[in-house]
Amino acid sequence: MNIPANLKYTKEHEWIKVEGNMATIGITDYAQGELGDIVFVELPAVGAAVTYMKAFGTIEAVKAVSDLFSPVTGKVAAVNAKLDNEPMIINKDPYGEGWMIRVECSNLAEIQQLLSDGGYKEVLASA
């Protein structure tokens, strides 16, 4: 299972990559594997507000529908439009082409509350 060391994670299986005050968010390799074939993703519009650890959208797979939780508070700056027609990109490349939203962060201190790769591995080990 792929858990890149340069990212932060939530216990709900989202990843975040922060560059300056911009954050790219998606779901982890573990999450996409547990969901199975992803068939639909509902994401917020550009300009929408997202709040730390509150749902920002949903992801639907053959097995289940799950909420997506924002690891940060801020405003949506970009949405991965490719996922509208090809949601299975998330299954193939969850940390690359399968990113979901980019957020302009309004409280970078929230990043300190997230898990490192080691912390996320501990969460998975106890699951």
URHUFEN-V836931 format. One record per residue. RES is the residue in three letters. OMEGA is omega as a letter, one per 40 degrees, with the letter a starting at -180 (999 if undefined). BURIAL is b if it has 16 or more other ideal C-beta (glycine too) atoms within 10 Angstrom, else e. Layout:
RES_OMEGA_BURIAL / RES_OMEGA_BURIAL
This chain:
MET_a_e / ASN_i_e / ILE_a_b / PRO_a_e / ALA_a_e / ASN_a_e / LEU_i_b / LYS_a_b / TYR_i_b / THR_i_b / LYS_i_e / GLU_i_b / HIS_i_b / GLU_i_b / TRP_i_b / ILE_i_b / LYS_a_b / VAL_i_b / GLU_a_e / GLY_i_e / ASN_i_e / MET_a_e / ALA_i_b / THR_a_b / ILE_i_b / GLY_i_b / ILE_a_b / THR_i_b / ASP_i_b / TYR_a_b / ALA_a_b / GLN_i_b / GLY_i_e / GLU_a_e / LEU_a_b / GLY_a_e / ASP_a_e / ILE_a_b / VAL_a_e / PHE_i_e / VAL_i_b / GLU_a_e / LEU_i_b / PRO_i_b / ALA_i_e / VAL_a_e / GLY_i_e / ALA_i_e / ALA_i_e / VAL_a_b / THR_a_e / TYR_i_b / MET_i_b / LYS_a_e / ALA_i_e / PHE_a_b / GLY_i_b / THR_i_e / ILE_a_b / GLU_i_e / ALA_i_b / VAL_a_e / LYS_a_e / ALA_i_e / VAL_a_e / SER_i_b / ASP_i_e / LEU_a_b / PHE_a_b / SER_i_b / PRO_a_b / VAL_i_b / THR_i_b / GLY_a_b / LYS_a_e / VAL_a_b / ALA_i_b / ALA_i_e / VAL_a_b / ASN_a_b / ALA_i_e / LYS_a_e / LEU_i_b / ASP_a_e / ASN_a_e / GLU_a_e / PRO_a_b / MET_i_e / ILE_a_b / ILE_i_b / ASN_a_b / LYS_a_e / ASP_a_e / PRO_a_b / TYR_a_b / GLY_a_e / GLU_a_e / GLY_i_b / TRP_a_b / MET_a_b / ILE_i_b / ARG_a_b / VAL_i_b / GLU_a_e / CYS_i_b / SER_i_e / ASN_a_e / LEU_i_e / ALA_i_e / GLU_a_b / ILE_a_e / GLN_a_e / GLN_a_e / LEU_a_b / LEU_i_b / SER_i_e / ASP_i_e / GLY_i_e / GLY_i_e / TYR_i_b / LYS_i_e / GLU_i_e / VAL_a_e / LEU_a_e / ALA_a_e / SER_a_e / ALA_999_e
